[in-house]
Amino acid sequence: TFQAPVDAGGNVNSFLAVGGSYLPPSVDDYTVIGYKVGSLTGGFKDCMDFTTFNPNIPSGINDVYIVYRANITDWSIRNTVTGSYADLTKPFTYTITFYDFNNNPLAVGTEFDYTGGTIGGSGATSPASGKLILDNSGSADVSLSNGQSITIAGVPVSGKIQIVQTSADGYTTKYVDSIDPSTDV
């Protein structure tokens, strides 16, 4: 027997099959994006329209592989100041704007917890942890000095984030992709 693990939007509700219940660590934090029936080497079936999600499981097949995507992730900002005459104590303000999948700013009052940290070997003092509370443009500000970082928890993966660093006289800003540091963004 099989009960689809999702609602019409692809959100995980439950998954019941012969042999027990199979759920990701937190059903609210994951969306089903596809499945395989029979074996890991079988074809992957994308799940885009969940209104009729009900895979055909042949009699005698006990293996159903559900593929999940995280709905949220943690996201980090780090500040590194370089240069022979750079003021390593100068704080920089970053305006972080959160958008949904349709490029609409997230709602005013939306909150994200963040944890202050440091970049290894920088000798910086970790900024205090706290909350980002979004204004009516979906934005919040954070201030970081050299060697400081913050990690924002629970950022939706279906949206977009824009970061604008407040211009500082005499400073040039370079943005680097954290997955591929050789790539400027």
Disulfide bonds with the S-S distance in Angstrom:
none
